[in-house]
């Protein structure tokens, strides 16, 4: 029978005074009561829908997938309040990925009258608390402690960013052991997918028609829906290319350009060369990002910027560069340092311009004023990228936009173009049927393997020495489409894109980018070749297409190759190899629109000759 829905009720503290704080006061911007467009005192539509679904089904396990910034904390605490008030549970355990996040959970819960102990380690919980906030690592150390707590009293376990329970076999087993007796389990995530096939505890998997098991959510609220509802900001990605030069361990000097076809090792070394503080790429990109932040602050006065660095040494060097660029000291947050949480909280409130962090703020941390980001890390997993971008999408009022600067790395550009794609965690590896028809299967596997790298430097990366780098504005990616062409740093063309207003509706962003692109192409055509800002091809030779159009071009090429296979009797692989030899360029999965169009013309030419 469906349980009646009532407004969030503040639970009484066990054997303590009644807390009178209401659910709509003193909440962070992630809470609906602080949303500025008329949702005060009410849940957002998706939160209301998820609540009704839960109360109707009354499940023991419930997986809610909601894009970062949508308000998962609000939903979870509202549900926890209802379950406590109706005596379905007697206590709460929140499990979070980091020390900072468990404290953030405790602070958010306190604002609606639920008291969680974020410093709990062992023994009985003080009677003034409704429960505890702990980390996955803490559960891994003492699973039996938390199992005993679940067995003694009816417990709601909130598993924040549940995919972390699959980070290691020991963590998954510990969570399974600790919370198996729990009365209710609520799993939350903004990114349910993982690059590996480690099963996630308490998550249901369903087998599809292709025989592959995928995670099954009880309620899903994706980025596309949240963007349409005005709950999150649209994200503008600004991509920067440039020439890189480095020396290998063998003493060979190698030069390459970001975005050009390269081996996996070469991409990694070119990427790391770009991020080296000793070159010109990072200073130019940080300077461009700061110009963008200045523009954004015209509409959002307290807007802040975040640089996500790979390691502590780089983070400190980036902060020095920002000091030279801005004249202001940047906040540096290093992983696991004792003052990290305090620094993040201070930055969230002080209105300063820049923060540089290593991993610490990549997931879950609530700093709603972050509006400009620089992805200055070599971490290449889609999960980390999605979580990192999630730091910038938390909207406080309609019209706010987010801007993220990225190196022109094909993998990152694919992630950016797929922001609105809803993913599930795949438990089985795809079947290899038909793989013999893919002549580049081995290269595809290398790309897949690259996505499985751990979220930190690994021994697999080859030693090298960064020698020099420069930066070139490459393009803007927005809503699956690409705009603009290459331009020198500091040029009028680059400034055209950096100067896009920070307060725009999503459709206005696209319209403005189209106008900027048209103006840039027209300006390019008027200049003599020797004065052109474009460093590669003229405007006519670099067609600008959307990500969907590019996929359509690839599909057309594959269709024509298949037709030519029947006509010529040659295998697919032979034809693709010959097209690459004659036309040049990388595998079709990495080729540009122009390169694919050249191959389509060539295979059409071959087919015509045979008729």
VEXDREN-2710 file (C-alpha; in Angstrom, 1 decimal):
% VEXDREN-2710
k/r/px/py/pz
1/UNK/0.0/0.0/0.0
2/UNK/1.3/3.4/-0.9
3/UNK/2.5/5.4/2.1
4/UNK/1.0/8.9/2.5
5/UNK/3.4/11.7/1.6
6/UNK/3.9/14.6/4.0
7/UNK/6.4/17.5/4.1
8/UNK/9.8/16.7/5.6
9/UNK/9.4/16.3/9.3
10/UNK/12.2/17.1/11.7
11/UNK/12.9/14.0/13.8
12/UNK/13.4/14.0/17.5
13/UNK/16.8/13.3/18.9
14/UNK/16.7/10.1/20.9
15/UNK/16.4/10.9/24.6
16/UNK/17.2/14.5/23.9
17/UNK/15.4/17.8/23.2
18/UNK/13.4/18.3/20.1
19/UNK/15.3/20.2/17.4
20/UNK/13.1/23.0/16.0
21/UNK/15.2/23.9/12.9
22/UNK/13.0/23.7/9.8
23/UNK/13.9/22.0/6.6
24/UNK/13.9/25.3/4.5
25/UNK/16.2/27.4/6.6
26/UNK/20.0/27.8/6.5
27/UNK/20.5/25.4/3.6
28/UNK/23.3/25.3/1.1
29/UNK/22.5/26.4/-2.5
30/UNK/22.2/22.7/-3.4
31/UNK/19.0/22.5/-1.3
32/UNK/15.7/23.5/-3.1
33/UNK/14.7/25.9/-0.3
34/UNK/17.5/28.1/-1.5
35/UNK/16.8/27.8/-5.2
36/UNK/16.0/31.3/-6.4
37/UNK/13.4/30.6/-9.0
38/UNK/10.4/29.8/-6.9
39/UNK/11.0/26.4/-5.4
40/UNK/11.3/27.5/-1.8
41/UNK/9.7/25.1/0.7
42/UNK/9.2/22.4/-2.0
43/UNK/11.2/19.6/-3.4
44/UNK/12.4/19.8/-7.0
45/UNK/10.2/17.7/-9.4
46/UNK/12.7/14.9/-9.7
47/UNK/13.2/14.7/-5.9
48/UNK/9.4/14.6/-5.4
49/UNK/9.2/11.9/-8.1
50/UNK/11.9/9.8/-6.4
51/UNK/10.3/10.2/-3.0
52/UNK/6.9/9.1/-4.3
53/UNK/8.5/6.1/-6.1
54/UNK/10.3/5.1/-2.9
55/UNK/7.2/5.5/-0.7
56/UNK/5.0/3.5/-3.1
57/UNK/7.4/0.6/-3.4
58/UNK/9.0/0.7/0.1
59/UNK/12.1/-1.2/-1.1
60/UNK/14.9/-2.4/1.1
61/UNK/17.4/-1.3/-1.6
62/UNK/17.0/1.8/-3.7
63/UNK/19.5/3.2/-6.3
64/UNK/19.0/6.9/-7.2
65/UNK/21.1/8.1/-10.1
66/UNK/21.1/11.9/-10.4
67/UNK/23.6/14.1/-12.2
68/UNK/26.1/16.1/-10.0
69/UNK/24.5/19.3/-8.8
70/UNK/20.9/18.1/-9.0
71/UNK/20.5/17.7/-5.2
72/UNK/21.0/14.1/-4.2
73/UNK/21.8/15.1/-0.6
74/UNK/18.4/16.9/-0.3
75/UNK/16.5/13.9/-1.5
76/UNK/18.4/11.5/0.7
77/UNK/18.0/13.6/3.9
78/UNK/14.3/14.2/3.2
79/UNK/13.8/10.5/2.9
80/UNK/15.8/9.8/6.0
81/UNK/13.7/12.3/7.9
82/UNK/10.5/10.5/6.8
83/UNK/11.8/7.1/7.7
84/UNK/12.9/8.3/11.1
85/UNK/9.6/10.1/11.8
86/UNK/7.6/7.0/10.8
87/UNK/9.8/4.7/12.9
88/UNK/10.8/2.6/9.9
89/UNK/14.4/3.0/11.0
90/UNK/15.9/4.1/14.3
91/UNK/19.3/5.3/13.2
92/UNK/21.3/6.4/10.1
93/UNK/24.7/5.6/8.7
94/UNK/26.0/7.7/5.9
95/UNK/29.0/6.3/3.9
96/UNK/31.0/8.9/1.8
97/UNK/34.1/8.6/-0.3
98/UNK/36.2/11.1/1.6
99/UNK/36.8/12.7/5.0
100/UNK/35.6/16.1/3.7
101/UNK/32.4/14.7/2.3
102/UNK/31.4/12.9/5.5
103/UNK/31.7/16.2/7.3
104/UNK/29.8/17.9/4.6
105/UNK/27.0/15.3/5.0
106/UNK/26.9/15.9/8.8
107/UNK/26.6/19.7/8.3
108/UNK/23.8/19.3/5.7
109/UNK/21.9/16.9/7.9
110/UNK/22.2/19.2/10.9
111/UNK/20.5/22.0/9.0
112/UNK/17.3/19.9/8.8
113/UNK/17.5/18.6/12.4
114/UNK/19.3/15.2/11.7
115/UNK/22.4/14.9/13.8
116/UNK/25.2/12.7/12.5
117/UNK/28.6/12.2/14.2
118/UNK/31.3/12.7/11.5
119/UNK/34.1/11.8/14.0
120/UNK/32.8/8.4/15.0
121/UNK/35.4/5.7/15.1
122/UNK/34.3/2.9/17.5
123/UNK/32.1/2.2/20.5
124/UNK/28.5/3.4/21.3
125/UNK/27.2/6.5/19.5
126/UNK/26.3/9.4/21.8
127/UNK/22.6/9.6/22.4
128/UNK/22.4/13.1/21.0
129/UNK/23.1/11.8/17.5
130/UNK/20.7/10.1/15.1
131/UNK/23.6/8.2/13.5
132/UNK/27.1/8.5/12.0
133/UNK/28.9/9.6/8.9
134/UNK/31.9/7.5/7.9
135/UNK/34.0/6.7/4.8
136/UNK/34.3/3.6/2.6
137/UNK/37.9/3.3/3.8
138/UNK/36.6/3.3/7.4
139/UNK/34.1/0.5/6.6
140/UNK/36.9/-1.5/5.0
141/UNK/39.0/-1.3/8.2
142/UNK/36.2/-2.3/10.6
143/UNK/33.2/-3.9/8.8
144/UNK/32.1/-5.9/11.9
145/UNK/31.8/-2.8/14.0
146/UNK/29.2/-1.4/11.6
147/UNK/27.5/-4.7/11.1
148/UNK/26.9/-4.9/14.9
149/UNK/25.4/-1.5/14.8
150/UNK/23.0/-2.5/12.0
151/UNK/22.0/-5.7/14.0
152/UNK/21.4/-3.8/17.2
153/UNK/19.0/-1.1/15.8
154/UNK/17.0/-0.7/12.6
155/UNK/19.3/1.2/10.3
156/UNK/19.1/3.3/7.1
157/UNK/22.4/3.2/5.3
158/UNK/23.0/5.9/2.8
159/UNK/25.8/4.9/0.4
160/UNK/26.9/8.2/-1.3
161/UNK/28.6/7.7/-4.7
162/UNK/28.0/4.0/-4.4
163/UNK/30.4/3.2/-7.3
164/UNK/33.3/3.7/-4.9
165/UNK/32.2/0.4/-3.2
166/UNK/33.6/-1.3/-6.3
167/UNK/37.0/0.5/-6.1
168/UNK/38.5/-2.6/-4.6
169/UNK/37.4/-6.1/-3.8
170/UNK/38.1/-5.6/-0.1
171/UNK/35.9/-2.4/0.0
172/UNK/33.1/-4.2/-1.8
173/UNK/33.3/-7.2/0.5
174/UNK/33.5/-5.0/3.6
175/UNK/30.4/-3.0/2.6
176/UNK/28.5/-6.3/1.9
177/UNK/29.5/-7.7/5.3
178/UNK/28.9/-4.5/7.2
179/UNK/25.5/-3.5/5.8
180/UNK/23.9/-6.8/4.9
181/UNK/21.7/-6.7/8.1
182/UNK/20.6/-3.0/7.4
183/UNK/16.8/-2.4/7.4
184/UNK/17.0/0.0/4.5
185/UNK/19.8/0.9/2.0
186/UNK/19.8/4.0/-0.2
187/UNK/22.5/4.1/-2.8
188/UNK/23.3/7.4/-4.5
189/UNK/25.5/8.3/-7.5
190/UNK/25.9/10.8/-10.2
191/UNK/28.1/8.5/-12.3
192/UNK/26.9/4.9/-12.0
193/UNK/29.4/3.6/-14.6
194/UNK/32.9/2.3/-13.9
195/UNK/35.7/1.5/-16.3
196/UNK/36.1/-2.0/-14.8
197/UNK/33.7/-4.8/-14.2
198/UNK/33.9/-5.0/-10.4
199/UNK/30.3/-5.5/-9.1
200/UNK/29.0/-2.8/-6.9
201/UNK/27.3/-4.0/-3.7
202/UNK/23.6/-3.7/-3.3
203/UNK/23.1/-2.7/-6.9
204/UNK/20.8/-4.7/-9.2
205/UNK/22.1/-5.8/-12.6
206/UNK/19.8/-6.7/-15.5
207/UNK/20.8/-8.7/-18.6
208/UNK/20.0/-7.0/-21.9
209/UNK/19.2/-8.6/-25.2
210/UNK/22.9/-8.6/-26.0
211/UNK/23.6/-10.8/-23.0
212/UNK/25.4/-8.0/-21.1
213/UNK/24.4/-7.2/-17.5
214/UNK/24.1/-3.5/-16.7
215/UNK/23.3/-1.7/-13.5
216/UNK/19.6/-1.0/-13.0
217/UNK/18.6/2.3/-11.2
218/UNK/15.3/2.7/-9.4
219/UNK/15.2/6.4/-10.3
220/UNK/17.3/8.3/-12.9
221/UNK/17.7/12.0/-13.4
222/UNK/20.3/12.7/-16.0
223/UNK/22.3/15.8/-16.9
224/UNK/20.1/16.4/-20.0
225/UNK/16.9/16.5/-18.0
226/UNK/18.5/18.6/-15.3
227/UNK/19.7/21.1/-17.9
228/UNK/16.3/21.4/-19.5
229/UNK/14.8/22.0/-16.0
230/UNK/17.3/24.7/-15.2
231/UNK/18.7/22.7/-12.3
232/UNK/22.2/22.6/-13.6
233/UNK/24.4/24.9/-15.7
234/UNK/25.2/24.4/-19.3
235/UNK/29.0/23.6/-19.8
236/UNK/31.1/25.3/-22.4
237/UNK/34.4/23.3/-23.1
238/UNK/37.3/25.4/-24.5
239/UNK/39.9/23.1/-26.0
240/UNK/43.6/24.1/-26.5
241/UNK/46.1/22.4/-28.8
242/UNK/49.7/23.3/-29.3
243/UNK/53.2/22.0/-30.3
244/UNK/54.9/19.7/-27.7
245/UNK/58.6/18.6/-27.6
246/UNK/60.0/16.1/-25.1
247/UNK/62.9/13.8/-24.7
248/UNK/62.5/10.0/-24.0
249/UNK/64.5/7.9/-21.6
250/UNK/66.5/6.7/-24.6
251/UNK/67.5/10.3/-25.4
252/UNK/65.3/10.7/-28.5
253/UNK/63.7/14.1/-28.9
254/UNK/60.1/13.9/-30.1
255/UNK/57.8/16.7/-31.4
256/UNK/54.1/16.4/-31.8
257/UNK/50.9/18.5/-31.8
258/UNK/48.1/17.9/-29.4
259/UNK/45.1/16.3/-31.2
260/UNK/47.2/14.7/-34.0
261/UNK/47.1/10.9/-34.4
262/UNK/49.6/9.3/-32.1
263/UNK/50.2/6.1/-30.2
264/UNK/48.9/5.7/-26.7
265/UNK/52.4/6.4/-25.2
266/UNK/53.0/9.4/-27.4
267/UNK/49.6/10.9/-26.5
268/UNK/50.4/10.4/-22.8
269/UNK/53.8/12.0/-23.1
270/UNK/52.5/14.9/-25.2
271/UNK/49.7/15.4/-22.7
272/UNK/52.2/15.5/-19.8
273/UNK/54.4/17.9/-21.7
274/UNK/51.5/20.3/-22.1
275/UNK/50.8/20.1/-18.4
276/UNK/54.4/20.7/-17.4
277/UNK/54.8/24.0/-15.5
278/UNK/58.1/24.7/-17.3
279/UNK/56.5/25.1/-20.8
280/UNK/54.2/27.8/-22.2
281/UNK/51.0/25.7/-22.6
282/UNK/49.9/25.9/-18.9
283/UNK/50.7/29.6/-18.4
284/UNK/48.8/30.5/-21.6
285/UNK/45.8/28.4/-20.7
286/UNK/45.7/29.6/-17.1
287/UNK/45.9/33.2/-18.4
288/UNK/43.0/32.5/-20.9
289/UNK/41.0/30.8/-18.1
290/UNK/41.5/33.9/-15.9
291/UNK/40.3/36.2/-18.7
292/UNK/37.2/34.0/-19.0
293/UNK/36.7/34.2/-15.2
294/UNK/36.9/38.0/-15.3
295/UNK/34.1/38.0/-18.0
296/UNK/32.0/35.5/-16.0
297/UNK/32.3/37.6/-12.8
298/UNK/30.7/40.5/-14.6
299/UNK/27.4/38.6/-14.3
300/UNK/28.4/36.3/-11.3
301/UNK/30.5/38.6/-9.0
302/UNK/31.6/35.8/-6.7
303/UNK/32.4/33.2/-9.5
304/UNK/35.5/31.1/-8.7
305/UNK/37.9/29.0/-10.7
306/UNK/39.4/25.6/-10.0
307/UNK/42.5/24.0/-11.5
308/UNK/42.5/20.2/-11.1
309/UNK/46.1/19.1/-11.0
310/UNK/47.7/15.6/-11.3
311/UNK/50.1/15.9/-8.4
312/UNK/51.1/18.1/-5.5
313/UNK/54.3/19.5/-7.1
314/UNK/52.3/20.6/-10.2
315/UNK/49.6/22.1/-8.0
316/UNK/52.1/24.3/-6.2
317/UNK/53.7/25.5/-9.5
318/UNK/50.3/26.2/-11.0
319/UNK/49.4/28.4/-8.0
320/UNK/52.7/30.4/-8.6
321/UNK/51.7/30.9/-12.2
322/UNK/48.2/32.1/-11.2
323/UNK/49.8/34.5/-8.7
324/UNK/51.8/36.1/-11.6
325/UNK/48.7/36.2/-13.8
326/UNK/46.2/37.6/-11.3
327/UNK/48.3/39.3/-8.7
328/UNK/46.3/37.3/-6.1
329/UNK/47.2/34.2/-4.1
330/UNK/45.4/31.0/-5.1
331/UNK/44.1/28.5/-2.5
332/UNK/46.0/25.2/-2.8
333/UNK/44.3/22.1/-1.6
334/UNK/46.3/18.9/-1.4
335/UNK/45.0/15.4/-1.0
336/UNK/44.6/14.2/2.5
337/UNK/46.2/17.2/4.2
338/UNK/44.6/18.0/7.6
339/UNK/43.6/21.5/6.6
340/UNK/42.1/20.5/3.3
341/UNK/38.4/20.6/4.4
342/UNK/39.0/24.0/6.1
343/UNK/40.6/25.4/3.0
344/UNK/37.7/24.3/0.8
345/UNK/35.1/25.7/3.2
346/UNK/37.0/29.0/3.3
347/UNK/37.3/29.2/-0.4
348/UNK/33.6/28.5/-0.8
349/UNK/32.8/31.5/1.3
350/UNK/35.5/34.1/0.7
351/UNK/34.9/35.2/-2.9
352/UNK/38.5/34.8/-4.0
353/UNK/39.4/33.9/-7.6
354/UNK/41.2/30.6/-7.9
355/UNK/41.7/27.3/-6.1
356/UNK/44.2/24.6/-7.2
357/UNK/43.5/21.0/-6.0
358/UNK/44.8/17.5/-6.4
359/UNK/41.8/15.1/-6.6
360/UNK/40.3/16.5/-3.4
361/UNK/37.5/18.4/-5.1
362/UNK/36.9/16.1/-8.0
363/UNK/33.8/14.5/-6.5
364/UNK/30.9/15.6/-4.3
365/UNK/32.4/18.7/-2.7
366/UNK/29.9/21.5/-2.8
367/UNK/31.4/24.8/-3.9
368/UNK/28.5/26.2/-5.9
369/UNK/30.3/29.4/-6.9
370/UNK/32.8/27.4/-9.1
371/UNK/32.1/28.5/-12.7
372/UNK/35.5/28.1/-14.5
373/UNK/37.7/25.1/-14.5
374/UNK/41.0/23.9/-16.0
375/UNK/41.4/20.1/-16.5
376/UNK/45.1/20.0/-15.9
377/UNK/45.4/16.3/-15.0
378/UNK/46.3/13.2/-17.0
379/UNK/43.6/11.2/-15.4
380/UNK/41.8/9.6/-18.3
381/UNK/38.8/7.7/-16.9
382/UNK/35.3/8.8/-18.0
383/UNK/34.1/8.5/-14.4
384/UNK/36.7/11.0/-13.1
385/UNK/36.1/13.4/-16.0
386/UNK/32.4/13.4/-15.3
387/UNK/32.9/13.9/-11.6
388/UNK/35.4/16.7/-12.2
389/UNK/33.0/18.6/-14.6
390/UNK/30.3/18.0/-12.0
391/UNK/32.0/20.5/-9.7
392/UNK/31.1/23.4/-12.1
393/UNK/27.4/22.6/-12.9
394/UNK/25.7/23.4/-9.6
395/UNK/23.3/26.2/-10.5
396/UNK/22.3/28.9/-8.1
397/UNK/20.2/31.0/-10.5
398/UNK/18.9/30.7/-14.0
399/UNK/21.3/31.7/-16.8
400/UNK/24.6/30.8/-15.1
401/UNK/27.0/29.0/-17.4
402/UNK/30.1/26.9/-16.6
403/UNK/33.4/26.9/-18.6
404/UNK/36.0/24.1/-18.6
405/UNK/39.3/24.4/-20.3
406/UNK/40.8/21.1/-21.6
407/UNK/43.8/20.0/-23.7
408/UNK/43.0/18.7/-27.2
409/UNK/43.1/15.0/-26.3
410/UNK/40.7/13.0/-28.4
411/UNK/39.5/11.0/-25.4
412/UNK/38.7/14.1/-23.4
413/UNK/36.9/15.7/-26.3
414/UNK/34.8/12.5/-26.6
415/UNK/33.9/12.7/-22.9
416/UNK/32.9/16.4/-23.4
417/UNK/30.7/15.6/-26.4
418/UNK/28.9/12.9/-24.4
419/UNK/28.0/14.9/-21.4
420/UNK/24.3/14.2/-21.8
421/UNK/24.7/10.4/-22.5
422/UNK/23.2/8.4/-19.6
423/UNK/25.5/5.4/-18.7
424/UNK/25.1/2.3/-16.6
425/UNK/27.7/0.2/-15.0
426/UNK/28.5/-2.7/-17.4
427/UNK/29.3/-5.9/-15.5
428/UNK/30.2/-8.0/-18.5
429/UNK/32.7/-7.3/-21.3
430/UNK/31.0/-6.9/-24.7
431/UNK/31.0/-10.0/-26.9
432/UNK/33.6/-10.0/-29.6
433/UNK/31.4/-11.3/-32.3
434/UNK/32.1/-9.6/-35.6
435/UNK/35.4/-8.2/-34.3
436/UNK/37.2/-9.8/-37.1
437/UNK/35.5/-7.3/-39.4
438/UNK/37.1/-4.4/-37.5
439/UNK/40.6/-3.9/-38.9
440/UNK/41.4/-1.5/-36.0
441/UNK/40.2/-3.7/-33.1
442/UNK/43.6/-3.7/-31.5
443/UNK/43.8/0.1/-31.6
444/UNK/40.3/0.2/-30.1
445/UNK/41.4/-2.1/-27.3
446/UNK/44.4/0.2/-26.6
447/UNK/41.9/3.1/-26.2
448/UNK/39.7/1.0/-23.9
449/UNK/42.8/0.1/-21.8
450/UNK/43.7/3.7/-21.5
451/UNK/40.4/4.5/-19.9
452/UNK/41.1/1.8/-17.3
453/UNK/44.1/3.7/-15.9
454/UNK/44.0/4.3/-12.2
455/UNK/43.2/7.9/-11.2
456/UNK/46.9/8.7/-10.6
457/UNK/50.3/8.4/-12.1
458/UNK/51.2/4.8/-12.8
459/UNK/54.4/2.9/-13.4
460/UNK/53.2/2.1/-16.9
461/UNK/53.9/5.7/-18.0
462/UNK/57.2/5.8/-19.7
463/UNK/59.9/8.2/-18.3
464/UNK/60.4/11.3/-20.3
465/UNK/61.6/15.0/-20.0
466/UNK/59.3/17.8/-21.1
467/UNK/61.4/20.3/-23.2
468/UNK/58.9/22.9/-24.5
469/UNK/55.3/23.6/-25.3
470/UNK/53.1/26.3/-26.7
471/UNK/49.3/26.7/-26.6
472/UNK/46.8/27.4/-29.4
473/UNK/43.1/28.0/-29.0
474/UNK/41.6/25.0/-30.8
475/UNK/37.8/25.0/-30.6
476/UNK/34.7/25.3/-28.3
477/UNK/32.5/22.2/-27.6
478/UNK/29.0/22.8/-26.5
479/UNK/25.9/20.5/-26.4
480/UNK/27.5/17.9/-28.7
481/UNK/28.6/20.5/-31.3
482/UNK/32.0/22.1/-32.1
483/UNK/32.6/25.8/-32.8
484/UNK/35.5/27.9/-33.9
485/UNK/38.9/27.3/-35.5
486/UNK/42.5/27.6/-34.3
487/UNK/43.8/31.0/-33.2
488/UNK/46.9/32.4/-31.4
489/UNK/46.6/33.1/-27.7
490/UNK/45.8/36.7/-27.1
491/UNK/44.3/37.1/-30.6
492/UNK/41.0/38.8/-31.3
493/UNK/39.6/35.5/-32.4
494/UNK/40.4/33.8/-29.1
495/UNK/39.0/36.8/-27.1
496/UNK/35.8/36.5/-29.0
497/UNK/35.2/33.1/-27.3
498/UNK/36.6/34.0/-23.9
499/UNK/34.3/37.0/-23.8
500/UNK/31.0/35.1/-24.0
501/UNK/28.8/36.5/-21.2
502/UNK/28.6/34.3/-18.1
503/UNK/24.8/34.7/-17.8
504/UNK/23.0/33.1/-20.7
505/UNK/20.2/30.6/-21.3
506/UNK/21.3/27.4/-23.0
507/UNK/19.8/28.3/-26.4
508/UNK/21.5/31.7/-26.2
509/UNK/24.9/30.1/-25.7
510/UNK/24.5/28.1/-28.9
511/UNK/23.3/31.1/-30.9
512/UNK/26.2/33.2/-29.7
513/UNK/28.8/30.5/-30.5
514/UNK/27.4/30.2/-34.0
515/UNK/27.7/34.0/-34.5
516/UNK/31.3/34.0/-33.2
517/UNK/32.2/31.1/-35.5
518/UNK/30.6/32.8/-38.5
519/UNK/32.5/36.0/-37.7
520/UNK/35.8/34.2/-37.2
521/UNK/35.5/32.3/-40.6
522/UNK/34.6/35.6/-42.4
523/UNK/37.6/37.3/-40.7
524/UNK/39.9/34.5/-41.7
525/UNK/38.8/34.7/-45.4
526/UNK/39.6/38.4/-45.5
527/UNK/43.2/38.0/-44.3
528/UNK/46.2/37.2/-46.6
529/UNK/47.5/33.7/-45.9
530/UNK/50.6/35.0/-44.2
531/UNK/48.6/37.0/-41.7
532/UNK/46.0/34.4/-40.9
533/UNK/45.6/33.4/-37.2
534/UNK/44.8/29.9/-38.3
535/UNK/47.8/27.7/-37.8
536/UNK/46.7/24.8/-40.0
537/UNK/44.1/24.8/-42.7
538/UNK/42.0/27.7/-44.0
539/UNK/38.3/27.9/-43.0
540/UNK/37.1/26.1/-46.2
541/UNK/39.3/23.1/-45.5
542/UNK/38.2/22.5/-41.9
543/UNK/34.4/21.9/-41.9
544/UNK/32.8/22.4/-38.5
545/UNK/30.3/19.6/-37.8
546/UNK/28.5/18.5/-34.7
547/UNK/29.4/15.3/-32.9
548/UNK/26.2/13.6/-34.2
549/UNK/27.1/14.6/-37.8
550/UNK/30.6/13.2/-37.3
551/UNK/29.1/9.9/-36.2
552/UNK/26.8/10.0/-39.2
553/UNK/29.8/10.5/-41.5
554/UNK/31.6/7.5/-39.9
555/UNK/28.5/5.4/-40.4
556/UNK/28.3/6.5/-44.1
557/UNK/31.9/5.5/-44.6
558/UNK/31.4/2.0/-43.1
559/UNK/28.3/1.5/-45.2
560/UNK/30.2/2.4/-48.4
561/UNK/33.1/0.1/-47.4
562/UNK/30.6/-2.7/-46.9
563/UNK/29.1/-2.1/-50.3
564/UNK/32.5/-2.0/-51.9
565/UNK/33.4/-5.3/-50.1
566/UNK/30.7/-7.1/-52.0
567/UNK/31.6/-5.4/-55.2
568/UNK/35.4/-6.0/-55.0
569/UNK/35.5/-9.2/-53.0
570/UNK/38.1/-7.6/-50.7
571/UNK/37.7/-7.8/-46.9
572/UNK/36.7/-4.7/-44.8
573/UNK/40.1/-4.6/-43.2
574/UNK/42.0/-4.5/-46.5
575/UNK/39.8/-1.6/-47.8
576/UNK/40.1/0.5/-44.6
577/UNK/43.9/0.0/-44.6
578/UNK/44.2/1.0/-48.3
579/UNK/42.0/4.1/-47.6
580/UNK/44.3/5.1/-44.8
581/UNK/47.4/4.6/-46.9
582/UNK/46.0/6.6/-49.8
583/UNK/44.3/9.4/-47.9
584/UNK/46.4/9.5/-44.8
585/UNK/45.2/10.0/-41.2
586/UNK/44.3/7.9/-38.2
587/UNK/41.6/5.1/-37.8
588/UNK/38.1/6.3/-38.7
589/UNK/37.2/6.4/-35.0
590/UNK/39.7/9.2/-34.6
591/UNK/39.6/10.9/-38.0
592/UNK/38.3/14.4/-38.6
593/UNK/35.2/15.2/-40.7
594/UNK/37.4/16.3/-43.5
595/UNK/39.5/13.1/-43.5
596/UNK/36.4/10.9/-43.4
597/UNK/34.9/12.9/-46.3
598/UNK/38.1/12.3/-48.3
599/UNK/37.8/8.6/-47.7
600/UNK/34.2/8.5/-48.8
601/UNK/35.1/10.3/-52.0
602/UNK/37.9/7.9/-52.6
603/UNK/35.9/4.7/-52.1
604/UNK/33.1/6.2/-54.3
605/UNK/35.8/6.7/-57.0
606/UNK/37.0/3.1/-56.7
607/UNK/33.4/1.8/-57.0
608/UNK/32.7/3.9/-60.1
609/UNK/35.8/2.5/-61.8
610/UNK/34.5/-1.0/-61.3
611/UNK/31.1/-0.4/-62.9
END
